[in-house]
């Protein structure tokens, strides 16, 4: 089971999202990622400048995360609307 960590940037981004979507995102994280042994099955590996990171789609929002297999840590780096996340 992976340990979960949240970056300050992720927490700031989550606070900026309206309460309804914030609840949807946190419920999705709890349901889909915290209860799995393989966080890769719900996401997609990124390419280019973001190589090594994973993307998770939750409605119109995207979550960027880094998976550390050596220490079994899933680090959430950022969350934002799909039009702004990759800037």
PDB file of N, CA, C and O in Angstrom:
ATOM      1  N   UNK A   1       0.838  -1.171   0.000  1.00  0.00           N
ATOM      2  CA  UNK A   1       0.000   0.000   0.000  1.00  0.00           C
ATOM      3  C   UNK A   1       0.896   1.252   0.000  1.00  0.00           C
ATOM      4  O   UNK A   1       1.879   1.317   0.737  1.00  0.00           O
ATOM      5  N   UNK A   2       0.554   2.215  -0.811  1.00  0.00           N
ATOM      6  CA  UNK A   2       1.344   3.428  -0.931  1.00  0.00           C
ATOM      7  C   UNK A   2       0.968   4.428   0.159  1.00  0.00           C
ATOM      8  O   UNK A   2      -0.199   4.570   0.524  1.00  0.00           O
ATOM      9  N   UNK A   3       1.984   5.111   0.664  1.00  0.00           N
ATOM     10  CA  UNK A   3       1.765   6.225   1.572  1.00  0.00           C
ATOM     11  C   UNK A   3       1.496   7.458   0.708  1.00  0.00           C
ATOM     12  O   UNK A   3       2.086   7.599  -0.363  1.00  0.00           O
ATOM     13  N   UNK A   4       0.631   8.332   1.151  1.00  0.00           N
ATOM     14  CA  UNK A   4       0.245   9.501   0.366  1.00  0.00           C
ATOM     15  C   UNK A   4       0.786  10.764   1.017  1.00  0.00           C
ATOM     16  O   UNK A   4       0.677  10.955   2.228  1.00  0.00           O
ATOM     17  N   UNK A   5       1.376  11.631   0.182  1.00  0.00           N
ATOM     18  CA  UNK A   5       1.843  12.933   0.639  1.00  0.00           C
ATOM     19  C   UNK A   5       1.296  13.997  -0.296  1.00  0.00           C
ATOM     20  O   UNK A   5       1.088  13.749  -1.484  1.00  0.00           O
ATOM     21  N   UNK A   6       1.064  15.182   0.249  1.00  0.00           N
ATOM     22  CA  UNK A   6       0.528  16.295  -0.529  1.00  0.00           C
ATOM     23  C   UNK A   6       1.511  17.457  -0.476  1.00  0.00           C
ATOM     24  O   UNK A   6       1.944  17.858   0.604  1.00  0.00           O
ATOM     25  N   UNK A   7       1.863  18.000  -1.642  1.00  0.00           N
ATOM     26  CA  UNK A   7       2.732  19.176  -1.677  1.00  0.00           C
ATOM     27  C   UNK A   7       1.936  20.410  -1.287  1.00  0.00           C
ATOM     28  O   UNK A   7       0.706  20.407  -1.336  1.00  0.00           O
ATOM     29  N   UNK A   8       2.641  21.462  -0.900  1.00  0.00           N
ATOM     30  CA  UNK A   8       1.974  22.725  -0.567  1.00  0.00           C
ATOM     31  C   UNK A   8       1.235  23.272  -1.784  1.00  0.00           C
ATOM     32  O   UNK A   8       0.145  23.828  -1.652  1.00  0.00           O
ATOM     33  N   UNK A   9       1.821  23.118  -2.955  1.00  0.00           N
ATOM     34  CA  UNK A   9       1.187  23.604  -4.181  1.00  0.00           C
ATOM     35  C   UNK A   9      -0.139  22.880  -4.435  1.00  0.00           C
ATOM     36  O   UNK A   9      -1.120  23.498  -4.849  1.00  0.00           O
ATOM     37  N   UNK A  10      -0.162  21.566  -4.185  1.00  0.00           N
ATOM     38  CA  UNK A  10      -1.400  20.802  -4.346  1.00  0.00           C
ATOM     39  C   UNK A  10      -2.472  21.308  -3.383  1.00  0.00           C
ATOM     40  O   UNK A  10      -3.616  21.519  -3.785  1.00  0.00           O
ATOM     41  N   UNK A  11      -2.112  21.503  -2.127  1.00  0.00           N
ATOM     42  CA  UNK A  11      -3.076  21.950  -1.122  1.00  0.00           C
ATOM     43  C   UNK A  11      -3.597  23.350  -1.435  1.00  0.00           C
ATOM     44  O   UNK A  11      -4.783  23.620  -1.249  1.00  0.00           O
ATOM     45  N   UNK A  12      -2.717  24.252  -1.913  1.00  0.00           N
ATOM     46  CA  UNK A  12      -3.155  25.597  -2.313  1.00  0.00           C
ATOM     47  C   UNK A  12      -4.109  25.509  -3.496  1.00  0.00           C
ATOM     48  O   UNK A  12      -5.135  26.188  -3.523  1.00  0.00           O
ATOM     49  N   UNK A  13      -3.768  24.666  -4.481  1.00  0.00           N
ATOM     50  CA  UNK A  13      -4.629  24.511  -5.642  1.00  0.00           C
ATOM     51  C   UNK A  13      -5.986  23.947  -5.279  1.00  0.00           C
ATOM     52  O   UNK A  13      -7.005  24.363  -5.830  1.00  0.00           O
ATOM     53  N   UNK A  14      -6.006  23.005  -4.357  1.00  0.00           N
ATOM     54  CA  UNK A  14      -7.264  22.397  -3.929  1.00  0.00           C
ATOM     55  C   UNK A  14      -8.160  23.424  -3.237  1.00  0.00           C
ATOM     56  O   UNK A  14      -9.379  23.412  -3.414  1.00  0.00           O
ATOM     57  N   UNK A  15      -7.552  24.310  -2.448  1.00  0.00           N
ATOM     58  CA  UNK A  15      -8.339  25.346  -1.755  1.00  0.00           C
ATOM     59  C   UNK A  15      -8.963  26.336  -2.731  1.00  0.00           C
ATOM     60  O   UNK A  15      -9.995  26.931  -2.421  1.00  0.00           O
ATOM     61  N   UNK A  16      -8.364  26.525  -3.894  1.00  0.00           N
ATOM     62  CA  UNK A  16      -8.883  27.479  -4.890  1.00  0.00           C
ATOM     63  C   UNK A  16     -10.088  26.932  -5.651  1.00  0.00           C
ATOM     64  O   UNK A  16     -10.836  27.697  -6.260  1.00  0.00           O
ATOM     65  N   UNK A  17     -10.277  25.634  -5.622  1.00  0.00           N
ATOM     66  CA  UNK A  17     -11.362  24.999  -6.365  1.00  0.00           C
ATOM     67  C   UNK A  17     -12.662  25.138  -5.580  1.00  0.00           C
ATOM     68  O   UNK A  17     -12.670  25.073  -4.350  1.00  0.00           O
ATOM     69  N   UNK A  18     -13.761  25.332  -6.309  1.00  0.00           N
ATOM     70  CA  UNK A  18     -15.055  25.497  -5.638  1.00  0.00           C
ATOM     71  C   UNK A  18     -15.380  24.252  -4.793  1.00  0.00           C
ATOM     72  O   UNK A  18     -14.925  23.152  -5.106  1.00  0.00           O
ATOM     73  N   UNK A  19     -16.172  24.434  -3.718  1.00  0.00           N
ATOM     74  CA  UNK A  19     -16.427  23.346  -2.764  1.00  0.00           C
ATOM     75  C   UNK A  19     -16.993  22.060  -3.386  1.00  0.00           C
ATOM     76  O   UNK A  19     -16.623  20.963  -2.966  1.00  0.00           O
ATOM     77  N   UNK A  20     -17.865  22.178  -4.361  1.00  0.00           N
ATOM     78  CA  UNK A  20     -18.454  20.979  -4.968  1.00  0.00           C
ATOM     79  C   UNK A  20     -17.391  20.149  -5.676  1.00  0.00           C
ATOM     80  O   UNK A  20     -17.298  18.940  -5.464  1.00  0.00           O
ATOM     81  N   UNK A  21     -16.590  20.795  -6.516  1.00  0.00           N
ATOM     82  CA  UNK A  21     -15.539  20.073  -7.228  1.00  0.00           C
ATOM     83  C   UNK A  21     -14.440  19.607  -6.284  1.00  0.00           C
ATOM     84  O   UNK A  21     -13.846  18.553  -6.508  1.00  0.00           O
ATOM     85  N   UNK A  22     -14.159  20.368  -5.239  1.00  0.00           N
ATOM     86  CA  UNK A  22     -13.166  19.952  -4.250  1.00  0.00           C
ATOM     87  C   UNK A  22     -13.594  18.647  -3.590  1.00  0.00           C
ATOM     88  O   UNK A  22     -12.780  17.747  -3.386  1.00  0.00           O
ATOM     89  N   UNK A  23     -14.891  18.554  -3.254  1.00  0.00           N
ATOM     90  CA  UNK A  23     -15.406  17.327  -2.638  1.00  0.00           C
ATOM     91  C   UNK A  23     -15.310  16.160  -3.611  1.00  0.00           C
ATOM     92  O   UNK A  23     -14.935  15.056  -3.218  1.00  0.00           O
ATOM     93  N   UNK A  24     -15.644  16.393  -4.874  1.00  0.00           N
ATOM     94  CA  UNK A  24     -15.561  15.339  -5.889  1.00  0.00           C
ATOM     95  C   UNK A  24     -14.129  14.845  -6.026  1.00  0.00           C
ATOM     96  O   UNK A  24     -13.895  13.639  -6.109  1.00  0.00           O
ATOM     97  N   UNK A  25     -13.172  15.759  -6.052  1.00  0.00           N
ATOM     98  CA  UNK A  25     -11.759  15.384  -6.200  1.00  0.00           C
ATOM     99  C   UNK A  25     -11.280  14.598  -4.995  1.00  0.00           C
ATOM    100  O   UNK A  25     -10.637  13.560  -5.152  1.00  0.00           O
ATOM    101  N   UNK A  26     -11.583  15.077  -3.785  1.00  0.00           N
ATOM    102  CA  UNK A  26     -11.105  14.364  -2.600  1.00  0.00           C
ATOM    103  C   UNK A  26     -11.764  12.994  -2.463  1.00  0.00           C
ATOM    104  O   UNK A  26     -11.112  12.035  -2.050  1.00  0.00           O
ATOM    105  N   UNK A  27     -13.038  12.892  -2.800  1.00  0.00           N
ATOM    106  CA  UNK A  27     -13.696  11.579  -2.766  1.00  0.00           C
ATOM    107  C   UNK A  27     -13.089  10.641  -3.804  1.00  0.00           C
ATOM    108  O   UNK A  27     -12.929   9.449  -3.540  1.00  0.00           O
ATOM    109  N   UNK A  28     -12.750  11.161  -4.979  1.00  0.00           N
ATOM    110  CA  UNK A  28     -12.134  10.330  -6.012  1.00  0.00           C
ATOM    111  C   UNK A  28     -10.769   9.830  -5.550  1.00  0.00           C
ATOM    112  O   UNK A  28     -10.434   8.663  -5.753  1.00  0.00           O
ATOM    113  N   UNK A  29      -9.983  10.706  -4.931  1.00  0.00           N
ATOM    114  CA  UNK A  29      -8.670  10.291  -4.414  1.00  0.00           C
ATOM    115  C   UNK A  29      -8.848   9.194  -3.376  1.00  0.00           C
ATOM    116  O   UNK A  29      -8.155   8.177  -3.422  1.00  0.00           O
ATOM    117  N   UNK A  30      -9.767   9.391  -2.445  1.00  0.00           N
ATOM    118  CA  UNK A  30      -9.991   8.392  -1.395  1.00  0.00           C
ATOM    119  C   UNK A  30     -10.463   7.060  -1.971  1.00  0.00           C
ATOM    120  O   UNK A  30     -10.009   6.000  -1.541  1.00  0.00           O
ATOM    121  N   UNK A  31     -11.360   7.111  -2.929  1.00  0.00           N
ATOM    122  CA  UNK A  31     -11.956   5.897  -3.481  1.00  0.00           C
ATOM    123  C   UNK A  31     -11.012   5.188  -4.458  1.00  0.00           C
ATOM    124  O   UNK A  31     -10.896   3.963  -4.430  1.00  0.00           O
ATOM    125  N   UNK A  32     -10.345   5.946  -5.312  1.00  0.00           N
ATOM    126  CA  UNK A  32      -9.596   5.345  -6.410  1.00  0.00           C
ATOM    127  C   UNK A  32      -8.118   5.129  -6.123  1.00  0.00           C
ATOM    128  O   UNK A  32      -7.532   4.166  -6.617  1.00  0.00           O
ATOM    129  N   UNK A  33      -7.509   5.996  -5.342  1.00  0.00           N
ATOM    130  CA  UNK A  33      -6.062   5.900  -5.174  1.00  0.00           C
ATOM    131  C   UNK A  33      -5.620   5.407  -3.803  1.00  0.00           C
ATOM    132  O   UNK A  33      -4.592   4.739  -3.699  1.00  0.00           O
ATOM    133  N   UNK A  34      -6.357   5.712  -2.770  1.00  0.00           N
ATOM    134  CA  UNK A  34      -5.922   5.299  -1.439  1.00  0.00           C
ATOM    135  C   UNK A  34      -6.219   3.832  -1.153  1.00  0.00           C
ATOM    136  O   UNK A  34      -5.622   3.235  -0.256  1.00  0.00           O
ATOM    137  N   UNK A  35      -7.127   3.263  -1.903  1.00  0.00           N
ATOM    138  CA  UNK A  35      -7.508   1.873  -1.654  1.00  0.00           C
ATOM    139  C   UNK A  35      -6.907   0.907  -2.665  1.00  0.00           C
ATOM    140  O   UNK A  35      -7.378  -0.224  -2.784  1.00  0.00           O
ATOM    141  N   UNK A  36      -5.878   1.324  -3.394  1.00  0.00           N
ATOM    142  CA  UNK A  36      -5.297   0.464  -4.413  1.00  0.00           C
ATOM    143  C   UNK A  36      -3.824   0.228  -4.142  1.00  0.00           C
ATOM    144  O   UNK A  36      -3.155   1.051  -3.517  1.00  0.00           O
ATOM    145  N   UNK A  37      -3.329  -0.897  -4.614  1.00  0.00           N
ATOM    146  CA  UNK A  37      -1.902  -1.191  -4.516  1.00  0.00           C
ATOM    147  C   UNK A  37      -1.156  -0.717  -5.745  1.00  0.00           C
ATOM    148  O   UNK A  37       0.075  -0.707  -5.752  1.00  0.00           O
ATOM    149  N   UNK A  38      -1.878  -0.321  -6.788  1.00  0.00           N
ATOM    150  CA  UNK A  38      -1.264   0.119  -8.032  1.00  0.00           C
ATOM    151  C   UNK A  38      -1.889   1.440  -8.489  1.00  0.00           C
ATOM    152  O   UNK A  38      -2.894   1.434  -9.200  1.00  0.00           O
ATOM    153  N   UNK A  39      -1.300   2.577  -8.085  1.00  0.00           N
ATOM    154  CA  UNK A  39      -1.879   3.863  -8.473  1.00  0.00           C
ATOM    155  C   UNK A  39      -1.761   4.154  -9.969  1.00  0.00           C
ATOM    156  O   UNK A  39      -2.380   5.098 -10.460  1.00  0.00           O
ATOM    157  N   UNK A  40      -0.989   3.369 -10.691  1.00  0.00           N
ATOM    158  CA  UNK A  40      -0.832   3.579 -12.131  1.00  0.00           C
ATOM    159  C   UNK A  40      -2.073   3.155 -12.926  1.00  0.00           C
ATOM    160  O   UNK A  40      -2.271   3.627 -14.046  1.00  0.00           O
ATOM    161  N   UNK A  41      -2.898   2.288 -12.376  1.00  0.00           N
ATOM    162  CA  UNK A  41      -4.037   1.783 -13.130  1.00  0.00           C
ATOM    163  C   UNK A  41      -5.103   2.839 -13.391  1.00  0.00           C
ATOM    164  O   UNK A  41      -5.941   2.652 -14.273  1.00  0.00           O
ATOM    165  N   UNK A  42      -5.095   3.942 -12.648  1.00  0.00           N
ATOM    166  CA  UNK A  42      -6.098   4.994 -12.826  1.00  0.00           C
ATOM    167  C   UNK A  42      -5.543   6.227 -13.535  1.00  0.00           C
ATOM    168  O   UNK A  42      -6.288   7.162 -13.830  1.00  0.00           O
ATOM    169  N   UNK A  43      -4.235   6.231 -13.809  1.00  0.00           N
ATOM    170  CA  UNK A  43      -3.622   7.428 -14.370  1.00  0.00           C
ATOM    171  C   UNK A  43      -2.939   7.172 -15.693  1.00  0.00           C
ATOM    172  O   UNK A  43      -3.056   6.100 -16.287  1.00  0.00           O
ATOM    173  N   UNK A  44      -2.219   8.191 -16.139  1.00  0.00           N
ATOM    174  CA  UNK A  44      -1.491   8.112 -17.393  1.00  0.00           C
ATOM    175  C   UNK A  44      -0.123   8.761 -17.199  1.00  0.00           C
ATOM    176  O   UNK A  44      -0.016   9.849 -16.634  1.00  0.00           O
ATOM    177  N   UNK A  45       0.912   8.089 -17.669  1.00  0.00           N
ATOM    178  CA  UNK A  45       2.260   8.645 -17.582  1.00  0.00           C
ATOM    179  C   UNK A  45       2.380   9.827 -18.543  1.00  0.00           C
ATOM    180  O   UNK A  45       1.891   9.779 -19.672  1.00  0.00           O
ATOM    181  N   UNK A  46       3.032  10.876 -18.078  1.00  0.00           N
ATOM    182  CA  UNK A  46       3.207  12.060 -18.909  1.00  0.00           C
ATOM    183  C   UNK A  46       4.514  11.965 -19.688  1.00  0.00           C
ATOM    184  O   UNK A  46       5.411  11.199 -19.337  1.00  0.00           O
ATOM    185  N   UNK A  47       4.600  12.753 -20.744  1.00  0.00           N
ATOM    186  CA  UNK A  47       5.764  12.741 -21.626  1.00  0.00           C
ATOM    187  C   UNK A  47       6.372  14.135 -21.686  1.00  0.00           C
ATOM    188  O   UNK A  47       5.841  15.082 -21.106  1.00  0.00           O
ATOM    189  N   UNK A  48       7.476  14.246 -22.384  1.00  0.00           N
ATOM    190  CA  UNK A  48       8.110  15.544 -22.597  1.00  0.00           C
ATOM    191  C   UNK A  48       8.718  16.094 -21.328  1.00  0.00           C
ATOM    192  O   UNK A  48       9.387  15.373 -20.588  1.00  0.00           O
ATOM    193  N   UNK A  49       8.486  17.383 -21.072  1.00  0.00           N
ATOM    194  CA  UNK A  49       9.058  18.051 -19.905  1.00  0.00           C
ATOM    195  C   UNK A  49       8.541  17.479 -18.589  1.00  0.00           C
ATOM    196  O   UNK A  49       9.202  17.597 -17.557  1.00  0.00           O
ATOM    197  N   UNK A  50       7.385  16.872 -18.619  1.00  0.00           N
ATOM    198  CA  UNK A  50       6.780  16.319 -17.402  1.00  0.00           C
ATOM    199  C   UNK A  50       6.995  14.809 -17.275  1.00  0.00           C
ATOM    200  O   UNK A  50       6.308  14.145 -16.499  1.00  0.00           O
ATOM    201  N   UNK A  51       7.938  14.276 -18.029  1.00  0.00           N
ATOM    202  CA  UNK A  51       8.216  12.842 -17.985  1.00  0.00           C
ATOM    203  C   UNK A  51       8.567  12.431 -16.554  1.00  0.00           C
ATOM    204  O   UNK A  51       9.314  13.121 -15.861  1.00  0.00           O
ATOM    205  N   UNK A  52       8.027  11.319 -16.135  1.00  0.00           N
ATOM    206  CA  UNK A  52       8.239  10.838 -14.777  1.00  0.00           C
ATOM    207  C   UNK A  52       7.073  11.151 -13.848  1.00  0.00           C
ATOM    208  O   UNK A  52       7.002  10.632 -12.734  1.00  0.00           O
ATOM    209  N   UNK A  53       6.157  12.006 -14.312  1.00  0.00           N
ATOM    210  CA  UNK A  53       4.976  12.334 -13.524  1.00  0.00           C
ATOM    211  C   UNK A  53       3.767  11.600 -14.078  1.00  0.00           C
ATOM    212  O   UNK A  53       3.777  11.127 -15.214  1.00  0.00           O
ATOM    213  N   UNK A  54       2.736  11.513 -13.265  1.00  0.00           N
ATOM    214  CA  UNK A  54       1.487  10.851 -13.656  1.00  0.00           C
ATOM    215  C   UNK A  54       0.349  11.840 -13.590  1.00  0.00           C
ATOM    216  O   UNK A  54       0.335  12.742 -12.753  1.00  0.00           O
ATOM    217  N   UNK A  55      -0.613  11.659 -14.488  1.00  0.00           N
ATOM    218  CA  UNK A  55      -1.787  12.522 -14.557  1.00  0.00           C
ATOM    219  C   UNK A  55      -3.024  11.698 -14.223  1.00  0.00           C
ATOM    220  O   UNK A  55      -3.191  10.571 -14.688  1.00  0.00           O
ATOM    221  N   UNK A  56      -3.875  12.290 -13.410  1.00  0.00           N
ATOM    222  CA  UNK A  56      -5.163  11.679 -13.094  1.00  0.00           C
ATOM    223  C   UNK A  56      -6.252  12.650 -13.509  1.00  0.00           C
ATOM    224  O   UNK A  56      -6.170  13.840 -13.206  1.00  0.00           O
ATOM    225  N   UNK A  57      -7.272  12.156 -14.198  1.00  0.00           N
ATOM    226  CA  UNK A  57      -8.387  12.975 -14.664  1.00  0.00           C
ATOM    227  C   UNK A  57      -9.576  12.811 -13.735  1.00  0.00           C
ATOM    228  O   UNK A  57     -10.026  11.696 -13.470  1.00  0.00           O
ATOM    229  N   UNK A  58     -10.077  13.936 -13.245  1.00  0.00           N
ATOM    230  CA  UNK A  58     -11.271  13.946 -12.412  1.00  0.00           C
ATOM    231  C   UNK A  58     -12.171  15.051 -12.960  1.00  0.00           C
ATOM    232  O   UNK A  58     -12.020  16.218 -12.599  1.00  0.00           O
ATOM    233  N   UNK A  59     -13.091  14.684 -13.820  1.00  0.00           N
ATOM    234  CA  UNK A  59     -13.960  15.670 -14.467  1.00  0.00           C
ATOM    235  C   UNK A  59     -13.135  16.637 -15.288  1.00  0.00           C
ATOM    236  O   UNK A  59     -12.340  16.217 -16.129  1.00  0.00           O
ATOM    237  N   UNK A  60     -13.313  17.921 -15.057  1.00  0.00           N
ATOM    238  CA  UNK A  60     -12.582  18.961 -15.775  1.00  0.00           C
ATOM    239  C   UNK A  60     -11.232  19.279 -15.120  1.00  0.00           C
ATOM    240  O   UNK A  60     -10.522  20.173 -15.581  1.00  0.00           O
ATOM    241  N   UNK A  61     -10.875  18.567 -14.065  1.00  0.00           N
ATOM    242  CA  UNK A  61      -9.653  18.845 -13.318  1.00  0.00           C
ATOM    243  C   UNK A  61      -8.621  17.741 -13.531  1.00  0.00           C
ATOM    244  O   UNK A  61      -8.955  16.594 -13.826  1.00  0.00           O
ATOM    245  N   UNK A  62      -7.349  18.132 -13.371  1.00  0.00           N
ATOM    246  CA  UNK A  62      -6.251  17.194 -13.506  1.00  0.00           C
ATOM    247  C   UNK A  62      -5.405  17.252 -12.242  1.00  0.00           C
ATOM    248  O   UNK A  62      -5.195  18.313 -11.653  1.00  0.00           O
ATOM    249  N   UNK A  63      -4.932  16.086 -11.848  1.00  0.00           N
ATOM    250  CA  UNK A  63      -4.052  15.957 -10.693  1.00  0.00           C
ATOM    251  C   UNK A  63      -2.717  15.459 -11.218  1.00  0.00           C
ATOM    252  O   UNK A  63      -2.663  14.478 -11.959  1.00  0.00           O
ATOM    253  N   UNK A  64      -1.633  16.137 -10.834  1.00  0.00           N
ATOM    254  CA  UNK A  64      -0.295  15.683 -11.189  1.00  0.00           C
ATOM    255  C   UNK A  64       0.327  15.042  -9.958  1.00  0.00           C
ATOM    256  O   UNK A  64       0.256  15.583  -8.854  1.00  0.00           O
ATOM    257  N   UNK A  65       0.938  13.883 -10.165  1.00  0.00           N
ATOM    258  CA  UNK A  65       1.513  13.157  -9.038  1.00  0.00           C
ATOM    259  C   UNK A  65       2.819  12.492  -9.455  1.00  0.00           C
ATOM    260  O   UNK A  65       3.082  12.270 -10.637  1.00  0.00           O
ATOM    261  N   UNK A  66       3.615  12.187  -8.459  1.00  0.00           N
ATOM    262  CA  UNK A  66       4.856  11.457  -8.660  1.00  0.00           C
ATOM    263  C   UNK A  66       4.766  10.177  -7.846  1.00  0.00           C
ATOM    264  O   UNK A  66       4.389  10.198  -6.675  1.00  0.00           O
ATOM    265  N   UNK A  67       5.114   9.065  -8.474  1.00  0.00           N
ATOM    266  CA  UNK A  67       5.051   7.771  -7.803  1.00  0.00           C
ATOM    267  C   UNK A  67       6.471   7.314  -7.503  1.00  0.00           C
ATOM    268  O   UNK A  67       7.285   7.167  -8.415  1.00  0.00           O
ATOM    269  N   UNK A  68       6.770   7.090  -6.230  1.00  0.00           N
ATOM    270  CA  UNK A  68       8.086   6.631  -5.808  1.00  0.00           C
ATOM    271  C   UNK A  68       7.958   5.179  -5.358  1.00  0.00           C
ATOM    272  O   UNK A  68       7.498   4.896  -4.251  1.00  0.00           O
ATOM    273  N   UNK A  69       8.370   4.268  -6.228  1.00  0.00           N
ATOM    274  CA  UNK A  69       8.231   2.839  -5.926  1.00  0.00           C
ATOM    275  C   UNK A  69       9.198   2.361  -4.849  1.00  0.00           C
ATOM    276  O   UNK A  69       8.889   1.417  -4.121  1.00  0.00           O
ATOM    277  N   UNK A  70      10.360   2.996  -4.737  1.00  0.00           N
ATOM    278  CA  UNK A  70      11.346   2.569  -3.751  1.00  0.00           C
ATOM    279  C   UNK A  70      10.836   2.748  -2.325  1.00  0.00           C
ATOM    280  O   UNK A  70      11.051   1.893  -1.466  1.00  0.00           O
ATOM    281  N   UNK A  71      10.161   3.862  -2.086  1.00  0.00           N
ATOM    282  CA  UNK A  71       9.664   4.161  -0.744  1.00  0.00           C
ATOM    283  C   UNK A  71       8.157   3.992  -0.627  1.00  0.00           C
ATOM    284  O   UNK A  71       7.586   4.246   0.434  1.00  0.00           O
ATOM    285  N   UNK A  72       7.499   3.560  -1.719  1.00  0.00           N
ATOM    286  CA  UNK A  72       6.041   3.378  -1.769  1.00  0.00           C
ATOM    287  C   UNK A  72       5.304   4.656  -1.346  1.00  0.00           C
ATOM    288  O   UNK A  72       4.463   4.646  -0.447  1.00  0.00           O
ATOM    289  N   UNK A  73       5.653   5.756  -2.028  1.00  0.00           N
ATOM    290  CA  UNK A  73       5.035   7.047  -1.749  1.00  0.00           C
ATOM    291  C   UNK A  73       4.364   7.564  -3.009  1.00  0.00           C
ATOM    292  O   UNK A  73       4.948   7.528  -4.092  1.00  0.00           O
ATOM    293  N   UNK A  74       3.150   8.040  -2.868  1.00  0.00           N
ATOM    294  CA  UNK A  74       2.417   8.715  -3.932  1.00  0.00           C
ATOM    295  C   UNK A  74       2.336  10.188  -3.523  1.00  0.00           C
ATOM    296  O   UNK A  74       1.608  10.547  -2.598  1.00  0.00           O
ATOM    297  N   UNK A  75       3.099  11.037  -4.232  1.00  0.00           N
ATOM    298  CA  UNK A  75       3.185  12.452  -3.903  1.00  0.00           C
ATOM    299  C   UNK A  75       2.341  13.252  -4.878  1.00  0.00           C
ATOM    300  O   UNK A  75       2.620  13.284  -6.076  1.00  0.00           O
ATOM    301  N   UNK A  76       1.305  13.900  -4.353  1.00  0.00           N
ATOM    302  CA  UNK A  76       0.451  14.756  -5.169  1.00  0.00           C
ATOM    303  C   UNK A  76       1.114  16.114  -5.285  1.00  0.00           C
ATOM    304  O   UNK A  76       1.371  16.773  -4.277  1.00  0.00           O
ATOM    305  N   UNK A  77       1.396  16.537  -6.522  1.00  0.00           N
ATOM    306  CA  UNK A  77       2.147  17.763  -6.755  1.00  0.00           C
ATOM    307  C   UNK A  77       1.275  18.971  -7.053  1.00  0.00           C
ATOM    308  O   UNK A  77       1.556  20.067  -6.567  1.00  0.00           O
ATOM    309  N   UNK A  78       0.217  18.793  -7.846  1.00  0.00           N
ATOM    310  CA  UNK A  78      -0.588  19.943  -8.259  1.00  0.00           C
ATOM    311  C   UNK A  78      -1.975  19.463  -8.673  1.00  0.00           C
ATOM    312  O   UNK A  78      -2.153  18.307  -9.058  1.00  0.00           O
ATOM    313  N   UNK A  79      -2.950  20.356  -8.590  1.00  0.00           N
ATOM    314  CA  UNK A  79      -4.306  20.113  -9.063  1.00  0.00           C
ATOM    315  C   UNK A  79      -4.827  21.427  -9.626  1.00  0.00           C
ATOM    316  O   UNK A  79      -4.675  22.479  -9.005  1.00  0.00           O
ATOM    317  N   UNK A  80      -5.446  21.365 -10.812  1.00  0.00           N
ATOM    318  CA  UNK A  80      -5.972  22.565 -11.433  1.00  0.00           C
ATOM    319  C   UNK A  80      -6.906  22.160 -12.568  1.00  0.00           C
ATOM    320  O   UNK A  80      -7.001  20.988 -12.933  1.00  0.00           O
ATOM    321  N   UNK A  81      -7.593  23.159 -13.113  1.00  0.00           N
ATOM    322  CA  UNK A  81      -8.467  22.927 -14.259  1.00  0.00           C
ATOM    323  C   UNK A  81      -7.622  22.452 -15.432  1.00  0.00           C
ATOM    324  O   UNK A  81      -6.449  22.811 -15.537  1.00  0.00           O
ATOM    325  N   UNK A  82      -8.201  21.658 -16.303  1.00  0.00           N
ATOM    326  CA  UNK A  82      -7.448  21.034 -17.395  1.00  0.00           C
ATOM    327  C   UNK A  82      -6.817  22.053 -18.336  1.00  0.00           C
ATOM    328  O   UNK A  82      -5.801  21.751 -18.961  1.00  0.00           O
ATOM    329  N   UNK A  83      -7.384  23.247 -18.455  1.00  0.00           N
ATOM    330  CA  UNK A  83      -6.821  24.251 -19.366  1.00  0.00           C
ATOM    331  C   UNK A  83      -5.605  24.949 -18.765  1.00  0.00           C
ATOM    332  O   UNK A  83      -4.838  25.577 -19.495  1.00  0.00           O
ATOM    333  N   UNK A  84      -5.413  24.854 -17.453  1.00  0.00           N
ATOM    334  CA  UNK A  84      -4.337  25.588 -16.788  1.00  0.00           C
ATOM    335  C   UNK A  84      -3.242  24.706 -16.202  1.00  0.00           C
ATOM    336  O   UNK A  84      -2.168  25.218 -15.885  1.00  0.00           O
ATOM    337  N   UNK A  85      -3.461  23.433 -16.046  1.00  0.00           N
ATOM    338  CA  UNK A  85      -2.551  22.586 -15.266  1.00  0.00           C
ATOM    339  C   UNK A  85      -1.164  22.445 -15.886  1.00  0.00           C
ATOM    340  O   UNK A  85      -0.182  22.337 -15.152  1.00  0.00           O
ATOM    341  N   UNK A  86      -1.055  22.441 -17.194  1.00  0.00           N
ATOM    342  CA  UNK A  86       0.233  22.160 -17.837  1.00  0.00           C
ATOM    343  C   UNK A  86       1.036  23.423 -18.137  1.00  0.00           C
ATOM    344  O   UNK A  86       2.076  23.335 -18.791  1.00  0.00           O
ATOM    345  N   UNK A  87       0.596  24.579 -17.687  1.00  0.00           N
ATOM    346  CA  UNK A  87       1.326  25.831 -17.946  1.00  0.00           C
ATOM    347  C   UNK A  87       2.477  25.989 -16.999  1.00  0.00           C
ATOM    348  O   UNK A  87       3.202  26.982 -17.069  1.00  0.00           O
TER     349      UNK A  87
END
